[in-house]
Amino acid sequence: MSDNVYRLPGAEELQKELQVLRGGGDGPYDGGMEARVEKLEASVERISDRLTSIEVSLARIDAKLDSKIDYKWLAVYVFGIIAVVLRSEIASLFSSGTP
C-alpha cells in the first residue's frame, strides 16, 4: 500500500468501535454524556459570570487610574504656574549664592 491510500475499516471493526462508544445507557452512545454536558454548561455559566465580574472590576480600576493620572498632571501644571509667578524670587535665591 502506498502512503496516500487509507484503508477503510471493515464491518467487524466498525461494530467493535460502536460497542466501545455505546458503553451502556440510553441511545446509541454513552449514556453519561448528558450529565457531562450539563456539568459543562453549568461551568460555562459560572465562568461567564466570573468574567463579567472581572470586566466590571477592571473598568473601575481603569477609571481610578485615569483620575489619578489627571491629578498628577494637575500638580505639574500648578507647580509650573507657581514657578512662573515666583520666578524672580527663585532666580534671586540661585544668584545670591546664599544657602
Secondary structure, DSSP 8 states (H G I E B T S, - for coil): --TT------HHHHHHHHHHHH-SSSSSS-TTHHHHHHHHHHHHHHHHHHHHHHHHHHHHHHHHHHHHHHHHHHHHHHHHHHHHHTHHHHHHHHHH---
